[in-house]
Amino acid sequence: MKKYDTIFLDRDGTLNPDPGYISDLKDFTFFPFTFKALKIMSKCCDRFCIVSNQSGIGRGLIDEKNLKVIHDFIRNTFSENNLKLVDIYYCPDHPDDASENRKPGTGLFDKAESDHGIEMEKSMMVGDAGSDIEAGVKLNMDTMLVLTGKGPETLQKLNEKLTPKFVVENLLVGAELITS
């Protein structure tokens, strides 16, 4: 079993269902398998970091105060499950005016690396979108595409330049695969 420095996680579609632009805590729920999966993954990595594009802010659909409430809930739930969440990074940019912080850009990963002394080449990126996989590949990380959220449509767009190391049904199947 390979040990990872940090497992980077996309949020919507990876940890939770993605109905589109979650703007209130009442609309946020984890997949039923999320914390079982993360506890299994913690056998090969004791820290997690969430990196999420949140263009709903740039589009005027999500208030940052509400996003903070959601992120506080996520932090508390990780803590209640004895999982180390080093941080949550998000990019509010509209896709038409994106900075290097918007995945597949690596700006938020660079900040996480600087803030927490993360060794990128010894880390993994898990997500449901091509932008998640592309960011991980750019940083020489292992990558895992989950077929929840946008995963099925992402799978159709894969090519030799955009190929995840693992393609799995969901986070739980991925956790069992990397720890077996």
N, CA and C of each residue as an Amber inpcrd file, in Angstrom:
protein
   540
   0.8520000  -1.1850000   0.0000000   0.0000000   0.0000000   0.0000000
   0.8900000   1.2380000   0.0000000   0.6530000   2.1030000  -0.9680000
   1.4110000   3.3450000  -1.0890000   0.9470000   4.3330000  -0.0170000
   1.8880000   5.0440000   0.5770000   1.5620000   6.0970000   1.5460000
   1.5770000   7.4440000   0.8200000   0.5880000   8.2660000   1.1190000
   0.4960000   9.5900000   0.5180000   0.7430000  10.6540000   1.5750000
   1.3490000  11.7640000   1.1420000   1.5530000  12.9060000   2.0240000
   0.2000000  13.5590000   2.3350000  -0.5720000  13.8280000   1.2900000
  -1.8790000  14.4780000   1.4270000  -2.7830000  13.9560000   0.3230000
  -4.0520000  13.7570000   0.6320000  -5.0320000  13.4440000  -0.4000000
  -5.8870000  14.6870000  -0.6010000  -5.7960000  15.2390000  -1.8100000
  -6.6060000  16.3860000  -2.1970000  -7.9430000  15.8640000  -2.6940000
  -9.0020000  16.5250000  -2.2670000 -10.3520000  16.1080000  -2.6260000
 -11.0970000  17.2690000  -3.2670000 -11.7290000  16.9860000  -4.3930000
 -12.7120000  17.9110000  -4.9250000 -13.9220000  17.8160000  -3.9890000
 -14.7830000  18.7990000  -4.0080000 -15.9480000  18.7570000  -3.1220000
 -17.1840000  18.2280000  -3.8490000 -17.8470000  19.0690000  -4.6270000
 -19.1210000  18.7110000  -5.2430000 -18.9520000  17.6050000  -6.2840000
 -19.7140000  16.5350000  -6.1120000 -19.6410000  15.3960000  -7.0160000
 -18.6670000  14.3270000  -6.5550000 -17.8230000  14.6710000  -5.5890000
 -16.8310000  13.7280000  -5.0680000 -17.1820000  13.3430000  -3.6320000
 -17.3540000  14.3490000  -2.7610000 -17.7180000  14.1230000  -1.3560000
 -19.2260000  14.1870000  -1.1430000 -19.8960000  14.9160000  -2.0170000
 -21.3320000  15.1620000  -1.8660000 -21.9950000  15.2030000  -3.2250000
 -23.2960000  14.9170000  -3.2740000 -24.0250000  15.0650000  -4.5420000
 -23.9200000  16.5090000  -5.0300000 -23.9380000  16.6680000  -6.3500000
 -23.7780000  17.9900000  -6.9460000 -25.0250000  18.3760000  -7.7320000
 -26.0050000  19.0000000  -7.0540000 -27.2070000  19.4430000  -7.7640000
 -26.9650000  20.7330000  -8.5420000 -25.7920000  21.3350000  -8.3660000
 -25.4550000  22.5920000  -9.0260000 -25.5680000  23.7700000  -8.0830000
 -24.4820000  24.4780000  -7.8830000 -24.4470000  25.7250000  -7.1120000
 -25.1330000  25.6100000  -5.7500000 -24.5310000  24.8700000  -4.8580000
 -25.0670000  24.7130000  -3.5000000 -24.8400000  26.0180000  -2.7510000
 -25.9290000  26.7130000  -2.4550000 -25.8190000  28.0540000  -1.8800000
 -26.2410000  28.1190000  -0.4240000 -26.6760000  26.9940000   0.1550000
 -27.1560000  26.9960000   1.5250000 -26.8780000  25.6410000   2.1620000
 -26.5750000  25.6390000   3.4400000 -26.2720000  24.3930000   4.1470000
 -27.4190000  23.3900000   4.0420000 -28.6480000  23.8640000   3.9970000
 -29.7950000  22.9390000   3.9160000 -29.7680000  22.1170000   2.6230000
 -29.0150000  22.5690000   1.6170000 -28.9220000  21.8660000   0.3380000
 -27.6690000  20.9980000   0.2340000 -26.8810000  20.9780000   1.3090000
 -25.6150000  20.2290000   1.2870000 -25.7560000  18.9380000   2.0860000
 -25.3470000  17.8300000   1.4920000 -25.3120000  16.5560000   2.1920000
 -24.1740000  15.7120000   1.6400000 -23.4920000  14.9900000   2.5050000
 -22.4390000  14.0960000   2.0460000 -23.0590000  12.8400000   1.4410000
 -22.3160000  12.1850000   0.5290000 -22.7330000  10.8590000   0.0840000
 -22.7400000   9.9480000   1.3110000 -23.6100000   8.9350000   1.3710000
 -23.6680000   8.0480000   2.5420000 -22.3490000   7.3240000   2.8240000
 -21.5270000   7.1460000   1.8020000 -20.2620000   6.4060000   1.9440000
 -19.0500000   7.2960000   2.1950000 -19.2130000   8.6100000   2.1830000
 -18.0620000   9.5160000   2.2190000 -17.1460000   9.2610000   3.4150000
 -17.6840000   9.2240000   4.6300000 -16.7950000   9.1340000   5.7940000
 -16.2520000   7.7330000   6.0170000 -16.9880000   6.7270000   5.6190000
 -16.4280000   5.3690000   5.6440000 -15.2240000   5.3220000   4.6980000
 -15.3750000   5.8990000   3.5170000 -14.2940000   5.9240000   2.5350000
 -13.0730000   6.6730000   3.0650000 -13.3040000   7.8480000   3.6370000
 -12.1760000   8.6490000   4.1270000 -11.4620000   7.9590000   5.2820000
 -12.1990000   7.2760000   6.1320000 -11.5550000   6.5300000   7.2240000
 -10.6840000   5.4110000   6.6710000 -11.1430000   4.7490000   5.6310000
 -10.3190000   3.7230000   4.9900000  -9.0900000   4.3660000   4.3540000
  -9.2930000   5.4750000   3.6440000  -8.1720000   6.1710000   3.0020000
  -7.1450000   6.6400000   4.0170000  -7.5880000   6.9300000   5.2300000
  -6.6520000   7.4530000   6.2390000  -5.5960000   6.4150000   6.6260000
  -5.7700000   5.1580000   6.2150000  -4.7290000   4.1410000   6.4390000
  -3.4820000   4.4370000   5.6110000  -3.6710000   5.1130000   4.4680000
  -2.5160000   5.4060000   3.6130000  -2.1810000   6.9000000   3.5870000
  -2.9620000   7.6890000   4.2980000  -2.7040000   9.1280000   4.3340000
  -3.4570000   9.7240000   5.5130000  -2.7560000  10.4280000   6.3630000
  -3.4410000  10.9420000   7.5630000  -3.9290000  12.3770000   7.4240000
  -3.8370000  12.9510000   6.2120000  -4.3720000  14.3120000   6.0740000
  -4.9940000  14.5300000   4.6970000  -6.0540000  15.3380000   4.7440000
  -6.8440000  15.6380000   3.5610000  -6.8980000  17.1500000   3.3580000
  -7.1090000  17.5500000   2.1120000  -7.2510000  18.9660000   1.7750000
  -8.2880000  19.0640000   0.6620000  -9.2760000  19.9240000   0.8400000
 -10.3130000  20.1180000  -0.1750000  -9.9370000  21.3130000  -1.0480000
 -10.0200000  21.1070000  -2.3630000  -9.7780000  22.1650000  -3.3440000
 -10.9670000  22.1640000  -4.2920000 -11.6840000  23.2850000  -4.3440000
 -12.9750000  23.3130000  -5.0360000 -13.1540000  24.5840000  -5.8630000
 -13.6060000  24.4040000  -7.1030000 -14.0550000  25.5490000  -7.8920000
 -15.4640000  25.8980000  -7.4220000 -15.6760000  27.1490000  -7.0650000
 -16.9980000  27.6090000  -6.6140000 -17.4130000  28.8280000  -7.4440000
 -17.6050000  28.5830000  -8.7420000 -17.9310000  29.6870000  -9.6490000
 -19.3000000  30.2970000  -9.3690000 -20.1120000  29.6310000  -8.5540000
 -21.3950000  30.2170000  -8.1690000 -21.2280000  31.5760000  -7.5050000
 -20.0800000  31.7850000  -6.8610000 -19.8010000  33.1010000  -6.2580000
 -19.6270000  34.1310000  -7.3700000 -18.7600000  33.8230000  -8.3280000
 -18.5130000  34.7240000  -9.4490000 -19.7450000  34.9620000 -10.3070000
 -20.6550000  33.9970000 -10.2940000 -21.8860000  34.1130000 -11.0730000
 -22.9900000  34.8310000 -10.2870000 -22.7240000  35.1470000  -9.0000000
 -23.7170000  35.8120000  -8.1680000 -24.7900000  34.8790000  -7.6240000
 -24.5310000  33.5630000  -7.6300000 -25.5080000  32.5790000  -7.1710000
 -25.2520000  32.0760000  -5.7510000 -24.0440000  32.3080000  -5.2480000
 -23.6650000  31.8450000  -3.9040000 -23.0680000  33.0140000  -3.1410000
 -23.5490000  33.2170000  -1.9250000 -23.0060000  34.2400000  -1.0320000
 -21.8430000  33.6230000  -0.2550000 -20.7200000  34.3130000  -0.1960000
 -19.5450000  33.7590000   0.4950000 -19.8090000  33.4750000   1.9690000
 -20.7080000  34.2260000   2.6050000 -21.0540000  33.9410000   4.0060000
 -21.6990000  32.5550000   4.1200000 -22.5740000  32.2240000   3.1760000
 -23.2040000  30.9010000   3.1780000 -22.1920000  29.8070000   2.8750000
 -21.2460000  30.0930000   1.9850000 -20.1970000  29.1200000   1.6840000
 -19.3670000  28.8490000   2.9360000 -19.0940000  29.8920000   3.7200000
 -18.3420000  29.7100000   4.9640000 -19.1020000  28.7950000   5.9280000
 -20.4200000  28.9420000   6.0140000 -21.2410000  28.0750000   6.8760000
 -21.1110000  26.6190000   6.4200000 -21.1830000  26.3980000   5.1160000
 -21.0290000  25.0400000   4.5740000 -19.6440000  24.4950000   4.9030000
 -18.6230000  25.3030000   4.7060000 -17.2550000  24.8490000   4.9750000
 -17.0210000  24.6020000   6.4680000 -17.6250000  25.3970000   7.3300000
 -17.5310000  25.1320000   8.7790000 -18.1740000  23.7890000   9.1170000
 -19.3110000  23.4950000   8.4750000 -19.9840000  22.2060000   8.6660000
 -19.0720000  21.0570000   8.2120000 -18.4290000  21.2360000   7.0730000
 -17.5120000  20.2030000   6.5670000 -16.3590000  19.9980000   7.5500000
 -15.7510000  21.0890000   8.0010000 -14.6370000  20.9940000   8.9560000
 -15.0770000  20.2500000  10.2260000 -16.2320000  20.6220000  10.7390000
 -16.7440000  19.9830000  11.9630000 -17.0190000  18.5070000  11.7520000
 -17.5520000  18.1540000  10.5920000 -17.8610000  16.7480000  10.3130000
 -16.5720000  15.9340000  10.1740000 -15.5570000  16.4800000   9.5450000
 -14.2610000  15.8020000   9.4940000 -13.7420000  15.5920000  10.9120000
 -13.8030000  16.6250000  11.7320000 -13.3220000  16.5540000  13.1090000
 -14.0860000  15.5000000  13.9110000 -15.4000000  15.4910000  13.7840000
 -16.2220000  14.5060000  14.4920000 -15.8670000  13.0740000  14.0860000
 -15.3460000  12.9080000  12.8840000 -14.9570000  11.5940000  12.3810000
 -13.4660000  11.3220000  12.5680000 -12.8030000  12.1740000  13.3650000
 -11.3690000  12.0260000  13.6620000 -10.5100000  11.9720000  12.4010000
 -10.8510000  12.8260000  11.4360000 -10.0860000  12.9270000  10.2010000
  -9.4480000  14.3040000  10.1440000  -8.1760000  14.3470000   9.7190000
  -7.4530000  15.6130000   9.6750000  -7.6750000  16.3010000   8.3290000
  -8.4560000  17.3680000   8.3640000  -8.6640000  18.2170000   7.2000000
  -7.7580000  19.4250000   7.3810000  -6.6740000  19.4860000   6.6050000
  -5.7190000  20.5740000   6.8100000  -6.2920000  21.9150000   6.3890000
  -7.1710000  21.9070000   5.3560000  -7.7410000  23.1770000   4.9360000
  -8.7600000  22.9430000   3.8260000  -9.5250000  23.9820000   3.5510000
 -10.4320000  24.0170000   2.4020000 -10.0560000  25.2550000   1.5950000
  -9.7180000  25.0270000   0.3350000  -9.4010000  26.1200000  -0.5800000
 -10.4720000  26.1330000  -1.6670000 -10.9110000  27.3190000  -2.0320000
 -11.9000000  27.4110000  -3.1040000 -11.5860000  28.6010000  -3.9880000
 -11.9950000  28.4700000  -5.2420000 -11.8170000  29.5460000  -6.2050000
 -13.1910000  30.0750000  -6.6000000 -13.4490000  31.3720000  -6.3590000
 -14.7530000  31.9520000  -6.6730000 -14.8850000  32.4290000  -8.1260000
 -13.8400000  32.2640000  -8.9230000 -13.8140000  32.8480000 -10.2630000
 -14.8890000  32.2970000 -11.1860000 -15.4450000  33.1930000 -11.9750000
 -16.3160000  32.8090000 -13.0910000 -15.3930000  32.1850000 -14.1490000
 -15.8210000  31.1050000 -14.8000000 -14.9560000  30.4640000 -15.8040000
 -14.4890000  31.4070000 -16.9220000 -15.2810000  32.4210000 -17.2440000
 -14.9030000  33.3690000 -18.3030000 -13.8410000  34.3610000 -17.8550000
 -13.5620000  34.4080000 -16.5660000 -12.5650000  35.3420000 -16.0270000
 -11.7470000  34.6030000 -14.9590000 -11.1910000  33.4760000 -15.3540000
 -10.5300000  32.5890000 -14.3960000  -9.0690000  32.9570000 -14.1650000
  -8.6790000  32.8990000 -12.9020000  -7.2770000  33.0640000 -12.5280000
  -6.6190000  31.6860000 -12.4780000  -5.3650000  31.6520000 -12.1220000
  -4.6170000  30.3960000 -11.9810000  -5.1430000  29.5770000 -10.8030000
  -5.9880000  30.1750000  -9.9630000  -6.5640000  29.4440000  -8.8330000
  -7.6930000  28.5030000  -9.2560000  -8.3070000  28.7540000 -10.3880000
  -9.4030000  27.8990000 -10.8390000  -8.8280000  26.6370000 -11.4780000
  -9.2220000  25.4550000 -10.9300000  -8.7540000  24.2070000 -11.5240000
  -9.2090000  24.1620000 -12.9810000  -8.3550000  23.7640000 -13.9180000
  -7.1300000  22.9970000 -13.7350000  -5.8900000  23.8090000 -13.3960000
  -6.0400000  25.1060000 -13.1350000  -4.9080000  25.8870000 -12.6510000
  -4.4330000  25.3220000 -11.3220000  -3.2030000  25.6310000 -10.9560000
  -2.6190000  25.0290000  -9.7510000  -2.4110000  26.0270000  -8.6170000
  -2.9560000  27.2250000  -8.7440000  -2.7280000  28.2560000  -7.7360000
  -3.1260000  27.8560000  -6.3230000  -4.2900000  27.2230000  -6.1530000
  -4.7330000  26.8360000  -4.8110000  -3.8700000  25.7040000  -4.2510000
  -3.4090000  24.8260000  -5.1280000  -2.5180000  23.7460000  -4.6920000
  -1.1770000  24.3300000  -4.2400000  -0.6890000  25.3260000  -4.9910000
   0.5660000  25.9850000  -4.6190000   0.4280000  26.6400000  -3.2430000
  -0.7260000  27.2540000  -2.9870000  -0.9640000  27.8800000  -1.6860000
  -1.0000000  26.8120000  -0.5880000  -1.6840000  25.7120000  -0.8400000
  -1.7370000  24.6180000   0.1390000  -0.3400000  24.0650000   0.4140000
   0.4410000  23.9230000  -0.6430000   1.8160000  23.4260000  -0.4970000
   2.6230000  24.3590000   0.4050000   2.4950000  25.6470000   0.1620000
   3.2040000  26.6570000   0.9480000   2.6930000  26.7240000   2.3890000
   1.3710000  26.6980000   2.5650000   0.7720000  26.8220000   3.8960000
   1.0440000  25.6080000   4.7920000   1.1230000  24.4240000   4.1880000
   1.1490000  23.2020000   4.9970000   2.3340000  22.2800000   4.7170000
   3.3000000  22.7310000   3.9220000   4.4830000  21.9230000   3.6540000
   4.1610000  20.6030000   2.9640000   3.2450000  20.6340000   2.0290000
   2.7990000  19.4270000   1.3360000   3.7800000  19.0600000   0.2250000
   4.0620000  17.7720000   0.1070000   4.8910000  17.2680000  -0.9860000
   3.9500000  16.7980000  -2.0880000   3.8170000  17.6080000  -3.1220000
   2.8450000  17.3420000  -4.1810000   3.0690000  16.0000000  -4.8720000
   4.3340000  15.6790000  -5.1850000   4.6170000  14.4450000  -5.9210000
   4.2900000  13.2070000  -5.0960000   4.0990000  13.3760000  -3.8030000
   3.7490000  12.2580000  -2.9210000   2.2790000  12.3340000  -2.4990000
   1.4940000  13.1070000  -3.2440000   0.0900000  13.3170000  -2.9090000
  -0.8120000  12.7730000  -4.0110000  -2.1070000  12.7990000  -3.7460000
  -3.0950000  12.3190000  -4.7070000  -4.2200000  13.3360000  -4.8310000
  -4.7710000  13.4580000  -6.0500000  -5.9420000  14.2960000  -6.2970000
  -7.0970000  13.3850000  -6.6680000  -8.2390000  13.5520000  -5.9790000
  -9.4390000  12.7610000  -6.2400000 -10.5590000  13.7170000  -6.6480000
 -11.1680000  13.4510000  -7.7890000 -12.2600000  14.3030000  -8.2260000
 -13.0930000  13.6670000  -9.3160000 -14.1520000  14.3820000  -9.7030000
 -15.0880000  13.8770000 -10.7030000 -15.0100000  14.6170000 -12.0320000
 -14.1530000  15.6210000 -12.1280000 -14.0920000  16.4480000 -13.3350000
 -12.7080000  16.4030000 -13.9750000 -12.6870000  16.6570000 -15.2630000
 -11.4160000  16.7140000 -15.9760000 -10.4670000  17.7330000 -15.3810000
 -11.0100000  18.8480000 -14.8950000 -10.1550000  19.8850000 -14.2980000
  -9.4380000  19.3760000 -13.0500000 -10.0860000  18.4750000 -12.2980000
  -9.4500000  17.8780000 -11.1140000  -8.2650000  17.0110000 -11.5360000
  -8.5100000  16.1610000 -12.5300000  -7.4800000  15.2370000 -12.9940000
  -6.3370000  16.0180000 -13.6360000  -6.6710000  17.0020000 -14.4550000
  -5.6490000  17.8010000 -15.1300000  -4.7560000  18.5270000 -14.1260000
  -5.3380000  19.0950000 -13.0870000  -4.5330000  19.7780000 -12.0640000
  -3.5810000  18.7940000 -11.3960000  -4.0900000  17.6170000 -11.0320000
  -3.2430000  16.6030000 -10.4100000  -2.1060000  16.1530000 -11.3060000
  -2.4050000  15.9570000 -12.5870000  -1.3770000  15.5400000 -13.5490000
  -0.3030000  16.6230000 -13.6720000  -0.7130000  17.8940000 -13.7540000
   0.2450000  19.0060000 -13.8490000   1.2210000  19.0020000 -12.6740000
   0.7480000  18.5570000 -11.5010000   1.5630000  18.5870000 -10.2860000
   2.2250000  17.2410000  -9.9920000   2.1810000  16.3230000 -10.9520000
   2.8000000  14.9920000 -10.8160000   2.2420000  14.1940000  -9.6470000
   0.9660000  14.3680000  -9.3860000   0.2990000  13.5900000  -8.3390000
  -0.3260000  12.3490000  -8.9530000  -0.5820000  11.3300000  -8.1310000
  -1.4790000  10.2680000  -8.5450000  -2.8630000  10.8980000  -8.6390000
  -3.6840000  10.4160000  -9.5540000  -5.0190000  10.9720000  -9.7290000
  -6.0610000   9.8600000  -9.7190000  -7.2370000  10.2010000  -9.2000000
  -8.3460000   9.2510000  -9.1470000  -9.6110000   9.9530000  -9.6290000
 -10.2210000   9.3870000 -10.6710000 -11.4940000   9.8760000 -11.1640000
 -12.5890000   9.0270000 -10.5390000 -13.5180000   9.6900000  -9.8350000
 -14.6920000   8.9930000  -9.2920000 -15.8490000   9.1880000 -10.2660000
 -16.6340000   8.1350000 -10.4590000 -17.7300000   8.1790000 -11.4230000
 -19.0440000   8.6160000 -10.7760000 -18.9210000   9.4930000  -9.7890000
 -20.0730000  10.1700000  -9.2000000 -20.0570000  11.5850000  -9.7720000
 -21.0750000  12.3590000  -9.5400000 -21.0920000  13.7300000 -10.0540000
 -20.9130000  13.7620000 -11.5640000 -19.9090000  14.5300000 -12.0160000
 -19.6210000  14.6600000 -13.4500000 -18.7390000  13.5190000 -13.9690000
 -18.4150000  12.5580000 -13.1250000 -17.5030000  11.4780000 -13.4980000
 -17.8310000  10.7580000 -14.7940000 -19.0990000  10.3380000 -15.0110000
 -19.4070000   9.6200000 -16.2540000 -19.1290000  10.4490000 -17.5180000
 -19.4790000  11.7420000 -17.4980000 -19.1960000  12.5550000 -18.6890000
 -17.7080000  12.8360000 -18.8120000 -16.9970000  12.9630000 -17.6820000
 -15.5460000  13.1470000 -17.7230000 -14.8800000  11.9210000 -18.3360000
 -15.3570000  10.7440000 -17.9740000 -14.7980000   9.4890000 -18.4880000
 -14.8260000   9.4740000 -20.0170000 -15.8780000  10.0310000 -20.6060000
 -16.0080000  10.0620000 -22.0700000 -14.9880000  10.9890000 -22.7280000
 -14.4350000  11.9250000 -21.9640000 -13.5160000  12.9260000 -22.5220000
 -12.0430000  12.5980000 -22.2820000 -11.7540000  11.4810000 -21.6230000
 -10.3660000  11.1500000 -21.3240000  -9.5810000  10.8840000 -22.6060000
  -8.2940000  11.2130000 -22.5620000  -7.3970000  10.9420000 -23.6860000
  -6.0020000  10.6870000 -23.1300000  -5.0370000  10.4840000 -24.0010000
  -3.6850000  10.1570000 -23.5160000  -3.0600000  11.2720000 -22.6820000
  -3.4710000  12.5230000 -22.9020000  -2.9490000  13.6240000 -22.0910000
  -3.7020000  13.7820000 -20.7730000  -4.8890000  13.2260000 -20.7210000
  -5.7230000  13.3530000 -19.5240000  -6.2050000  11.9610000 -19.1110000
  -5.3270000  11.2480000 -18.4020000  -5.6380000   9.8880000 -17.9830000
  -5.3630000   9.7500000 -16.4930000  -6.4010000   9.5090000 -15.6930000
  -6.1730000   9.3150000 -14.2600000  -5.5100000   7.9620000 -13.9970000
  -4.7890000   7.8820000 -12.9000000  -4.1720000   6.6120000 -12.5180000
  -5.2520000   5.5900000 -12.1590000  -6.3150000   6.0660000 -11.4960000
  -7.4150000   5.1950000 -11.0830000  -8.7410000   5.7620000 -11.5790000
  -9.6330000   4.8890000 -12.0160000 -11.0110000   5.2510000 -12.3310000
 -11.8760000   4.3080000 -11.5060000 -12.7150000   4.8750000 -10.6370000
 -13.4810000   4.0610000  -9.6900000 -14.9390000   4.5150000  -9.6440000
 -15.7930000   3.6110000  -9.2300000 -17.2270000   3.8870000  -9.1560000
 -17.5280000   5.0650000  -8.2270000 -16.8700000   5.0900000  -7.0610000
 -17.0870000   6.1650000  -6.0930000 -15.9150000   6.1960000  -5.1150000
 -15.9680000   7.1260000  -4.1850000 -14.8840000   7.3200000  -3.2310000
 -14.6210000   6.0700000  -2.3840000 -15.6600000   5.3510000  -2.0250000
 -15.4860000   4.1450000  -1.2060000 -14.7370000   3.0640000  -1.9810000
 -15.1180000   2.8320000  -3.2200000 -14.4210000   1.8410000  -4.0450000
 -12.9550000   2.2580000  -4.2140000 -12.7280000   3.5520000  -4.4060000
 -11.3600000   4.0750000  -4.5380000 -10.5510000   3.8640000  -3.2750000
 -11.1660000   4.0980000  -2.1360000 -10.4760000   3.9030000  -0.8430000
 -10.0680000   2.4520000  -0.6710000 -10.9830000   1.5480000  -0.9890000
 -10.6780000   0.1250000  -0.8510000  -9.5810000  -0.2950000  -1.8220000
  -9.5740000   0.2800000  -3.0160000  -8.5520000  -0.0420000  -4.0130000
  -7.1610000   0.3870000  -3.5560000  -7.0230000   1.6150000  -3.0970000
  -5.6710000   2.1040000  -2.7570000  -5.1510000   1.5680000  -1.4370000
  -6.0050000   0.9650000  -0.6260000  -5.5270000   0.4160000   0.6430000
  -5.4520000  -1.1050000   0.6300000  -5.7920000  -1.7200000  -0.5080000
  -5.7620000  -3.1960000  -0.5580000  -4.3590000  -3.7100000  -0.8560000
